Amino acid sequence: LSASNTKVSGFAITYIYYEGAGLMEGVLVERCYIYYVIFNSNVVYRNDTIRNCVLGGNGIFFYQGSYENVQVHNNIMDNIKIGTASGARSIDSTYIRNCVFVNRGSNVFENVHDAVIDNSIFYAAEPQGCTNCAFNHNMTYLNVNNQLVGSAGNPGSVGSGNHENEDPQFVDFPTGGGAYQYSHDLNVQ
């Protein structure tokens, strides 16, 4: 039994979790509201994607397995943590792109190593906790520490083209940050 090549679209999902072994390939989750995602088990996750979703309340956790071209992109991340099991857990070949992180008073990343984070906005969502990560063309604003590269919160991380402590001037979002609502317009002006 395998979920490979499955497409899930348009659901409110409390919990995505896979327990098994082998290969999980080509899974696409899109246009959903998701509370909690766990990549678990001794599985090779290959070409799996979470896109165009709203994730709110808990997080995305990479606990076991290996990752080959796992894509998390074009999502709104409301009070979301991205984490791994404790210790040095590499999630290289995992790409977080074009996401908007809001409403996270503590670190967005926890024990994350070697991820690629591109073209994302961290608005009142602390962009810290990522070791040896690549941060390129991101924007940070309203955080205690807006620094992505060279920060003690992101040791060994590299990148360029980041705009730190720069207001993205969303069309409609509370000036001081806050929880995401579907009525908000997160387009930048």
N, CA, C and O of each residue as an XYZ file, in Angstrom:
756
protein
N       0.851     -1.175      0.000
C       0.000      0.000      0.000
C       0.893      1.233      0.000
O       1.814      1.338      0.810
N       0.620      2.172     -0.914
C       1.435      3.368     -1.030
C       0.562      4.563     -1.386
O      -0.465      4.420     -2.048
N       0.974      5.717     -0.948
C       0.274      6.956     -1.314
C       0.979      7.670     -2.458
O       0.576      8.775     -2.823
N       2.018      7.075     -3.032
C       2.754      7.718     -4.115
C       1.809      8.123     -5.238
O       0.830      7.440     -5.539
N       2.139      9.268     -5.851
C       1.381      9.823     -6.969
C      -0.060     10.176     -6.612
O      -0.950     10.118     -7.460
N      -0.282     10.541     -5.361
C      -1.596     10.958     -4.897
C      -1.678     12.477     -4.931
O      -0.702     13.166     -4.633
N      -2.848     12.997     -5.297
C      -3.099     14.436     -5.265
C      -4.249     14.695     -4.294
O      -5.319     14.098     -4.414
N      -4.016     15.598     -3.323
C      -5.036     15.993     -2.359
C      -5.257     17.489     -2.550
O      -4.307     18.270     -2.488
N      -6.493     17.890     -2.781
C      -6.758     19.287     -3.094
C      -8.069     19.741     -2.465
O      -9.084     19.050     -2.547
N      -8.032     20.924     -1.832
C      -9.237     21.596     -1.392
C      -9.853     21.126     -0.091
O     -11.059     21.289      0.098
N      -9.077     20.547      0.815
C      -9.605     20.036      2.074
C      -9.107     20.860      3.258
O      -8.072     21.520      3.175
N      -9.848     20.815      4.352
C      -9.352     21.259      5.654
C      -8.813     20.010      6.323
O      -9.561     19.071      6.596
N      -7.510     20.000      6.588
C      -6.829     18.798      7.069
C      -6.219     19.086      8.431
O      -5.450     20.034      8.587
N      -6.563     18.270      9.410
C      -5.980     18.444     10.730
C      -4.569     17.894     10.782
O      -3.691     18.495     11.402
N      -4.339     16.763     10.142
C      -3.103     16.027     10.387
C      -2.720     15.225      9.160
O      -3.503     14.397      8.695
N      -1.518     15.459      8.621
C      -0.973     14.625      7.550
C       0.211     13.872      8.144
O       1.166     14.475      8.633
N       0.134     12.560      8.093
C       1.151     11.714      8.723
C       1.207     10.409      7.959
O       0.169      9.826      7.646
N       2.406      9.946      7.655
C       2.567      8.667      6.974
C       3.427      7.754      7.825
O       4.513      8.143      8.254
N       2.964      6.571      8.069
C       3.710      5.565      8.834
C       3.903      4.367      7.925
O       2.935      3.720      7.524
N       5.127      4.079      7.608
C       5.406      2.961      6.718
C       6.870      2.956      6.357
O       7.700      3.503      7.084
N       7.188      2.344      5.245
C       8.567      2.269      4.778
C       8.560      2.302      3.259
O       7.517      2.156      2.623
N       9.738      2.495      2.694
C       9.854      2.472      1.243
C       9.962      3.850      0.643
O      10.730      4.689      1.113
N       9.181      4.079     -0.405
C       9.261      5.301     -1.190
C       7.912      6.010     -1.195
O       6.876      5.389     -1.433
N       7.932      7.310     -0.931
C       6.740      8.154     -1.042
C       7.076      9.191     -2.098
O       7.817     10.138     -1.832
N       6.536      9.015     -3.292
C       6.963      9.829     -4.423
C       5.778     10.468     -5.135
O       4.739      9.842     -5.347
N       5.967     11.735     -5.496
C       4.993     12.417     -6.325
C       3.699     12.781     -5.624
O       2.673     12.935     -6.288
N       3.709     12.923     -4.308
C       2.508     13.326     -3.579
C       2.371     14.846     -3.682
O       3.327     15.584     -3.444
N       1.172     15.300     -4.038
C       0.896     16.723     -4.169
C      -0.273     17.081     -3.257
O      -1.363     16.522     -3.376
N      -0.029     18.027     -2.341
C      -1.079     18.566     -1.488
C      -1.192     20.039     -1.852
O      -0.226     20.791     -1.722
N      -2.385     20.456     -2.311
C      -2.543     21.849     -2.739
C      -3.925     22.385     -2.384
O      -4.904     21.647     -2.271
N      -3.957     23.718     -2.211
C      -5.193     24.452     -1.911
C      -5.951     23.848     -0.732
O      -7.167     23.663     -0.792
N      -5.227     23.546      0.326
C      -5.827     22.990      1.543
C      -5.524     23.910      2.728
O      -4.603     24.723      2.673
N      -6.303     23.772      3.789
C      -5.960     24.338      5.081
C      -5.405     23.185      5.908
O      -6.075     22.168      6.087
N      -4.186     23.338      6.410
C      -3.510     22.240      7.109
C      -3.058     22.732      8.475
O      -2.496     23.820      8.600
N      -3.306     21.922      9.493
C      -2.874     22.243     10.847
C      -1.493     21.658     11.150
O      -0.683     22.313     11.806
N      -1.214     20.453     10.693
C      -0.046     19.718     11.169
C       0.415     18.734     10.101
O      -0.397     17.971      9.577
N       1.717     18.739      9.766
C       2.292     17.799      8.801
C       3.504     17.130      9.433
O       4.380     17.806      9.974
N       3.556     15.803      9.366
C       4.724     15.067      9.844
C       5.235     14.151      8.740
O       4.513     13.290      8.237
N       6.502     14.360      8.375
C       7.206     13.417      7.512
C       7.883     12.440      8.463
O       8.826     12.816      9.160
N       7.424     11.204      8.505
C       7.897     10.242      9.489
C       8.257      8.933      8.804
O       8.049      8.773      7.602
N       8.785      8.025      9.555
C       9.144      6.673      9.118
C      10.415      6.679      8.287
O      10.920      7.731      7.895
N      10.904      5.514      8.036
C      12.113      5.349      7.232
C      11.728      5.280      5.768
O      11.837      4.244      5.112
N      11.277      6.420      5.287
C      10.764      6.542      3.928
C      11.669      7.488      3.158
O      12.227      8.428      3.725
N      11.811      7.235      1.873
C      12.429      8.208      0.986
C      11.291      9.056      0.434
O      10.428      8.554     -0.287
N      11.291     10.342      0.775
C      10.292     11.279      0.263
C      10.904     11.943     -0.967
O      11.890     12.672     -0.862
N      10.317     11.688     -2.123
C      10.901     12.170     -3.382
C       9.832     12.895     -4.204
O       8.747     12.368     -4.447
N      10.168     14.113     -4.621
C       9.296     14.904     -5.488
C       7.900     15.102     -4.885
O       6.895     15.064     -5.595
N       7.856     15.311     -3.579
C       6.595     15.574     -2.892
C       6.445     17.079     -2.696
O       7.435     17.779     -2.484
N       5.204     17.585     -2.766
C       4.974     19.021     -2.774
C       3.780     19.407     -1.913
O       2.736     18.755     -1.942
N       3.955     20.482     -1.145
C       2.847     21.157     -0.464
C       2.837     22.572     -1.013
O       3.792     23.324     -0.814
N       1.753     22.944     -1.709
C       1.729     24.263     -2.348
C       0.343     24.898     -2.295
O      -0.685     24.222     -2.240
N       0.366     26.223     -2.312
C      -0.858     27.023     -2.354
C      -1.814     26.674     -1.222
O      -3.029     26.629     -1.416
N      -1.264     26.429     -0.045
C      -2.057     26.077      1.128
C      -1.938     27.164      2.194
O      -1.046     28.011      2.144
N      -2.850     27.120      3.149
C      -2.712     27.886      4.382
C      -2.404     26.873      5.470
O      -3.188     25.956      5.711
N      -1.270     27.038      6.124
C      -0.898     26.169      7.240
C      -1.000     27.003      8.501
O      -0.398     28.073      8.595
N      -1.758     26.519      9.467
C      -1.968     27.329     10.651
C      -2.032     26.529     11.924
O      -2.754     25.536     12.016
N      -1.273     26.966     12.905
C      -1.451     26.436     14.243
C      -0.360     25.547     14.771
O      -0.089     25.598     15.971
N       0.285     24.738     13.965
C       1.291     23.853     14.533
C       2.551     23.854     13.689
O       3.425     24.686     13.929
N       2.691     22.971     12.720
C       3.922     23.004     11.972
C       4.090     21.906     10.960
O       3.207     21.081     10.727
N       5.281     21.933     10.360
C       5.742     20.897      9.442
C       6.983     20.298     10.083
O       7.945     21.010     10.372
N       6.961     18.997     10.303
C       8.057     18.339     11.011
C       8.658     17.235     10.155
O       7.950     16.377      9.628
N       9.978     17.274     10.029
C      10.743     16.285      9.283
C      11.445     15.403     10.313
O      12.521     15.758     10.796
N      10.855     14.266     10.654
C      11.392     13.450     11.734
C      12.316     12.343     11.254
O      13.459     12.272     11.706
N      11.880     11.506     10.386
C      12.706     10.399      9.918
C      12.644     10.369      8.407
O      11.900     11.129      7.787
N      13.430      9.487      7.821
C      13.424      9.355      6.378
C      14.478     10.226      5.735
O      15.264     10.888      6.412
N      14.480     10.213      4.419
C      15.380     11.074      3.654
C      14.538     11.839      2.640
O      13.417     11.448      2.315
N      15.106     12.939      2.149
C      14.337     13.889      1.360
C      15.054     14.200      0.063
O      16.228     14.570      0.053
N      14.326     14.043     -1.029
C      14.858     14.341     -2.356
C      13.836     15.213     -3.078
O      12.769     14.739     -3.469
N      14.166     16.474     -3.249
C      13.311     17.417     -3.942
C      11.925     17.528     -3.303
O      10.907     17.399     -3.983
N      11.898     17.765     -2.003
C      10.639     18.041     -1.311
C      10.409     19.547     -1.387
O      11.267     20.333     -0.984
N       9.251     19.943     -1.904
C       8.945     21.346     -2.151
C       7.813     21.816     -1.245
O       6.753     21.193     -1.184
N       8.048     22.916     -0.545
C       7.013     23.594      0.230
C       6.992     25.009     -0.322
O       7.882     25.805     -0.021
N       5.974     25.337     -1.137
C       6.017     26.649     -1.780
C       4.639     27.264     -1.968
O       3.615     26.584     -2.036
N       4.672     28.595     -2.050
C       3.483     29.413     -2.260
C       2.428     29.168     -1.181
O       1.239     29.057     -1.480
N       2.866     29.086      0.058
C       1.962     28.846      1.180
C       1.936     30.049      2.119
O       2.885     30.831      2.178
N       0.834     30.181      2.850
C       0.756     31.125      3.948
C       0.954     30.310      5.212
O       0.224     29.350      5.461
N       1.945     30.694      6.012
C       2.316     29.963      7.220
C       1.965     30.820      8.434
O       2.697     31.749      8.774
N       0.849     30.508      9.084
C       0.361     31.286     10.220
C       0.716     30.571     11.518
O       0.144     29.530     11.844
N       1.676     31.146     12.260
C       2.144     30.573     13.524
C       2.667     29.146     13.341
O       2.375     28.256     14.139
N       3.433     28.952     12.290
C       3.949     27.630     11.929
C       5.413     27.505     12.319
O       6.198     28.440     12.161
N       5.763     26.330     12.832
C       7.154     25.979     13.100
C       7.545     24.888     12.106
O       6.764     23.979     11.824
N       8.759     24.992     11.584
C       9.318     23.934     10.743
C      10.434     23.314     11.548
O      11.403     23.987     11.901
N      10.304     22.025     11.843
C      11.266     21.408     12.739
C      11.672     20.019     12.312
O      11.092     19.412     11.412
N      12.705     19.538     13.001
C      13.178     18.165     12.819
C      13.301     17.545     14.204
O      13.129     18.215     15.222
N      13.599     16.263     14.217
C      13.878     15.613     15.495
C      15.083     16.301     16.123
O      15.880     16.923     15.420
N      15.217     16.197     17.416
C      16.322     16.886     18.084
C      17.661     16.405     17.540
O      17.810     15.255     17.128
N      18.615     17.302     17.550
C      19.943     16.987     17.043
C      20.118     17.470     15.618
O      19.265     18.170     15.072
N      21.223     17.091     15.034
C      21.583     17.548     13.692
C      20.846     16.724     12.644
O      21.311     15.651     12.260
N      19.724     17.205     12.187
C      18.918     16.506     11.190
C      18.957     17.305      9.898
O      18.418     18.410      9.835
N      19.579     16.766      8.885
C      19.681     17.456      7.609
C      18.419     17.221      6.787
O      17.945     16.092      6.658
N      17.893     18.292      6.243
C      16.797     18.154      5.288
C      17.222     18.798      3.972
O      16.468     19.538      3.340
N      18.488     18.481      3.577
C      18.944     18.988      2.290
C      18.031     18.418      1.204
O      17.406     17.376      1.402
N      17.959     19.062      0.115
C      17.016     18.748     -0.963
C      15.580     19.018     -0.550
O      14.643     18.464     -1.125
N      15.412     19.885      0.466
C      14.098     20.391      0.850
C      14.105     21.888      0.573
O      14.997     22.616      1.008
N      13.092     22.326     -0.158
C      13.051     23.703     -0.629
C      11.787     24.387     -0.120
O      10.674     23.910     -0.342
N      11.975     25.510      0.563
C      10.877     26.315      1.079
C      10.929     27.620      0.304
O      11.852     28.416      0.476
N       9.930     27.840     -0.552
C       9.996     28.980     -1.466
C       8.657     29.712     -1.531
O       7.585     29.113     -1.441
N       8.764     31.020     -1.690
C       7.598     31.860     -1.946
C       6.511     31.682     -0.891
O       5.324     31.638     -1.215
N       6.915     31.581      0.349
C       5.970     31.443      1.456
C       5.925     32.744      2.259
O       6.901     33.492      2.307
N       4.788     32.994      2.880
C       4.646     34.132      3.780
C       4.430     33.571      5.181
O       3.429     32.906      5.447
N       5.377     33.847      6.069
C       5.313     33.427      7.470
C       4.819     34.612      8.298
O       5.398     35.696      8.232
N       3.752     34.413      9.077
C       3.226     35.468      9.941
C       2.928     34.897     11.322
O       2.720     33.696     11.489
N       2.915     35.806     12.322
C       2.339     35.479     13.622
C       3.078     34.369     14.363
O       2.446     33.477     14.929
N       4.412     34.414     14.365
C       5.192     33.394     15.093
C       6.175     34.117     15.996
O       7.219     34.575     15.530
N       5.858     34.229     17.291
C       6.692     34.956     18.233
C       7.991     34.264     18.574
O       8.942     34.922     18.995
N       8.060     32.955     18.406
C       9.310     32.227     18.646
C       9.865     31.762     17.307
O       9.270     32.014     16.260
N      11.010     31.080     17.344
C      11.690     30.696     16.108
C      10.791     29.909     15.163
O      10.063     29.008     15.580
N      10.857     30.268     13.878
C      10.151     29.507     12.846
C      10.806     28.136     12.680
O      10.113     27.138     12.481
N      12.132     28.083     12.761
C      12.859     26.828     12.521
C      13.335     26.240     13.842
O      13.736     26.971     14.748
N      13.290     24.913     13.946
C      13.785     24.221     15.134
C      14.589     23.002     14.699
O      14.046     22.068     14.108
N      15.885     23.018     14.994
C      16.796     21.926     14.639
C      16.834     21.632     13.144
O      17.067     20.492     12.743
N      16.609     22.648     12.321
C      16.633     22.462     10.869
C      18.056     22.689     10.374
O      18.719     23.652     10.759
N      18.509     21.785      9.515
C      19.847     21.878      8.929
C      19.740     21.711      7.417
O      19.022     20.842      6.924
N      20.464     22.557      6.691
C      20.722     22.380      5.259
C      19.517     22.611      4.348
O      19.540     22.150      3.207
N      18.490     23.286      4.787
C      17.347     23.580      3.924
C      17.646     24.797      3.050
O      18.560     25.572      3.333
N      16.872     24.950      1.999
C      16.958     26.110      1.118
C      15.672     26.909      1.286
O      14.575     26.384      1.094
N      15.816     28.192      1.648
C      14.666     29.067      1.860
C      14.827     30.269      0.929
O      15.742     31.076      1.098
N      13.943     30.381     -0.043
C      14.039     31.428     -1.060
C      12.736     32.205     -1.177
O      11.648     31.656     -0.999
N      12.868     33.498     -1.481
C      11.744     34.349     -1.866
C      10.581     34.310     -0.882
O       9.422     34.349     -1.295
N      10.871     34.233      0.387
C       9.824     34.166      1.401
C       9.835     35.424      2.265
O      10.830     36.146      2.321
N       8.719     35.674      2.934
C       8.577     36.825      3.817
C       8.345     36.311      5.230
O       7.512     35.433      5.456
N       9.093     36.868      6.179
C       8.945     36.559      7.605
C       8.456     37.831      8.295
O       9.255     38.708      8.625
N       7.153     37.930      8.511
C       6.525     39.128      9.067
C       6.041     38.801     10.464
O       5.071     38.064     10.637
N       6.720     39.352     11.463
C       6.419     39.021     12.859
C       6.437     37.505     13.051
O       5.575     36.927     13.712
N       7.447     36.889     12.449
C       7.664     35.440     12.528
C       9.174     35.233     12.537
O       9.817     35.311     11.490
N       9.737     34.971     13.700
C      11.184     34.938     13.906
C      11.892     33.941     12.978
O      11.697     32.733     13.114
N      12.708     34.430     12.039
C      13.353     33.558     11.056
C      14.670     32.963     11.569
O      15.706     33.096     10.917
N      14.632     32.318     12.719
C      15.842     31.790     13.358
C      15.693     30.283     13.591
O      14.587     29.744     13.563
N      16.844     29.607     13.826
C      16.845     28.185     14.152
C      17.232     27.281     12.999
O      16.945     26.085     13.027
N      17.887     27.843     11.973
C      18.231     27.089     10.758
C      19.757     27.074     10.600
O      20.362     28.123     10.380
N      20.374     25.914     10.709
C      21.822     25.786     10.639
C      22.256     25.353      9.241
O      21.680     24.436      8.655
N      23.278     26.023      8.717
C      23.825     25.711      7.390
C      22.759     25.749      6.306
O      22.786     24.949      5.371
N      21.833     26.670      6.433
C      20.767     26.816      5.445
C      21.159     27.880      4.422
O      22.071     28.674      4.650
N      20.460     27.880      3.302
C      20.656     28.898      2.272
C      19.423     29.792      2.245
O      18.314     29.329      1.978
N      19.626     31.072      2.524
C      18.554     32.068      2.509
C      18.810     33.025      1.349
O      19.787     33.773      1.372
N      17.954     33.011      0.343
C      18.139     33.884     -0.811
C      16.860     34.641     -1.136
O      15.788     34.052     -1.272
N      16.995     35.973     -1.260
C      15.916     36.848     -1.706
C      14.683     36.775     -0.801
O      13.551     36.734     -1.283
N      14.914     36.758      0.492
C      13.838     36.758      1.476
C      13.685     38.152      2.070
O      14.544     39.017      1.896
N      12.569     38.354      2.780
C      12.317     39.623      3.439
C      11.916     39.344      4.881
O      11.135     38.430      5.147
N      12.454     40.135      5.817
C      12.084     40.009      7.230
C      11.593     41.352      7.745
O      12.053     42.406      7.306
N      10.634     41.300      8.700
C      10.120     42.533      9.284
C       9.417     42.226     10.603
O       8.779     41.184     10.748
N       9.539     43.135     11.556
C       8.889     43.063     12.872
C       9.309     41.839     13.680
O       8.480     41.211     14.337
N      10.590     41.504     13.629
C      11.121     40.400     14.412
C      12.151     40.919     15.399
O      12.748     41.972     15.176
N      12.364     40.198     16.480
C      13.419     40.561     17.423
C      14.764     40.491     16.704
O      15.615     41.359     16.899
N      14.965     39.460     15.871
C      16.185     39.321     15.084
C      15.786     39.109     13.628
O      15.337     38.025     13.253
N      15.951     40.133     12.820
C      15.603     40.079     11.400
C      16.729     39.539     10.532
O      16.540     39.342      9.332
N      17.895     39.297     11.117
C      19.065     38.892     10.349
C      18.986     37.413      9.983
O      18.734     36.572     10.847
N      19.198     37.093      8.709
C      19.149     35.712      8.229
C      20.537     35.087      8.155
O      20.758     33.991      8.670
N      21.465     35.783      7.518
C      22.824     35.277      7.309
C      23.766     35.980      8.281
O      23.690     37.197      8.449
N      24.655     35.218      8.924
C      25.591     35.794      9.876
C      24.993     35.963     11.258
O      25.594     36.598     12.125
N      23.838     35.412     11.465
C      23.148     35.524     12.745
C      23.490     34.332     13.625
O      23.632     33.214     13.131
N      23.622     34.565     14.926
C      23.841     33.461     15.863
C      22.662     32.504     15.847
O      22.816     31.332     16.190
N      21.487     32.980     15.456
C      20.292     32.145     15.383
C      20.256     31.230     14.179
O      19.469     30.284     14.146
N      21.103     31.497     13.177
C      21.190     30.680     11.959
C      22.659     30.381     11.653
O      23.171     30.819     10.622
N      23.348     29.638     12.536
C      24.791     29.445     12.363
C      25.148     28.736     11.058
O      24.515     27.756     10.663
N      26.175     29.260     10.408
C      26.687     28.642      9.187
C      25.822     28.860      7.959
O      26.132     28.339      6.888
N      24.756     29.613      8.093
C      23.867     29.834      6.955
C      24.461     30.860      5.999
O      25.217     31.745      6.402
N      24.110     30.726      4.745
C      24.615     31.588      3.685
C      23.440     32.122      2.876
O      22.298     31.701      3.063
N      23.736     33.047      1.983
C      22.703     33.545      1.088
C      22.971     34.962      0.654
O      23.924     35.601      1.101
N      22.104     35.452     -0.236
C      22.264     36.822     -0.729
C      20.907     37.363     -1.175
O      19.932     36.625     -1.322
N      20.883     38.672     -1.381
C      19.686     39.327     -1.880
C      18.556     39.430     -0.878
O      17.413     39.681     -1.260
N      18.856     39.240      0.403
C      17.825     39.320      1.429
C      17.571     40.781      1.812
O      18.484     41.606      1.780
N      16.330     41.089      2.172
C      15.942     42.416      2.628
C      15.508     42.277      4.075
O      14.401     41.829      4.372
N      16.402     42.671      4.967
C      16.158     42.476      6.392
C      15.588     43.745      7.023
O      16.047     44.855      6.752
N      14.584     43.554      7.866
C      13.892     44.644      8.546
C      13.290     45.636      7.551
O      13.408     46.851      7.713
N      12.654     45.101      6.538
C      12.016     45.919      5.514
C      10.531     45.548      5.426
O      10.179     44.383      5.240
N       9.681     46.545      5.562
C       8.229     46.335      5.553
C       7.767     45.951      4.143
O       7.989     46.708      3.198
N       7.130     44.792      3.990
C       6.646     44.407      2.664
C       5.408     45.204      2.231
O       4.994     45.126      1.074
N       4.825     45.961      3.146
C       3.651     46.784      2.865
C       2.541     45.968      2.210
O       2.136     46.232      1.077
N       2.062     44.976      2.945
C       0.945     44.183      2.460
C      -0.245     45.090      2.175
O      -0.416     46.121      2.826
N      -1.059     44.711      1.212
C      -2.248     45.485      0.871
C      -3.185     45.576      2.066
O      -3.690     46.656      2.371
N      -3.428     44.451      2.754
C      -4.331     44.458      3.911
C      -3.883     43.398      4.917
O      -4.177     42.212      4.765
N      -3.167     43.853      5.944
C      -2.740     42.989      7.041
C      -2.466     43.903      8.226
O      -1.971     45.012      8.027
N      -2.769     43.479      9.462
C      -2.536     44.359     10.617
C      -1.091     44.862     10.669
O      -0.151     44.078     10.540
N      -0.927     46.140     10.853
C       0.392     46.763     10.842
C       1.356     46.119     11.826
O       2.533     45.958     11.505
N       0.903     45.753     12.989
C       1.765     45.139     14.002
C       1.815     43.625     13.923
O       2.353     42.984     14.826
N       1.274     43.042     12.875
C       1.219     41.585     12.753
C      -0.065     41.045     13.355
O      -0.918     41.807     13.810
N      -0.195     39.745     13.356
C      -1.381     39.100     13.910
C      -1.691     37.829     13.164
O      -0.983     37.458     12.227
N      -2.744     37.166     13.577
C      -3.149     35.916     12.946
C      -3.704     36.182     11.549
O      -4.356     37.198     11.309
N      -3.439     35.269     10.649
C      -3.932     35.385      9.281
C      -5.422     35.080      9.230
O      -5.906     34.171      9.904
N      -6.139     35.851      8.424
C      -7.543     35.592      8.125
C      -7.702     35.621      6.609
O      -6.976     36.331      5.912
N      -8.646     34.851      6.113
C      -8.835     34.782      4.666
C      -9.187     36.130      4.054
O      -8.976     36.331      2.858
N      -9.714     37.054      4.839
C     -10.047     38.377      4.312
C      -8.806     39.243      4.091
O      -8.895     40.265      3.410
N      -7.654     38.864      4.645
C      -6.433     39.642      4.455
C      -5.920     39.510      3.016
O      -6.123     38.494      2.352
N      -5.261     40.552      2.571
C      -4.642     40.557      1.246
C      -3.126     40.696      1.443
O      -2.641     41.779      1.771
N      -2.388     39.610      1.246
C      -0.947     39.616      1.472
C      -0.139     39.934      0.226
O       1.061     39.663      0.180
N      -0.776     40.502     -0.778
C      -0.002     41.020     -1.899
C       0.815     42.199     -1.397
O       0.373     42.931     -0.511
N       1.998     42.384     -1.955
C       2.831     43.516     -1.551
C       2.529     44.707     -2.460
O       2.190     44.564     -3.634
N       2.671     45.899     -1.849
C       2.382     47.112     -2.636
C       3.618     47.571     -3.362
O       3.578     48.573     -4.076
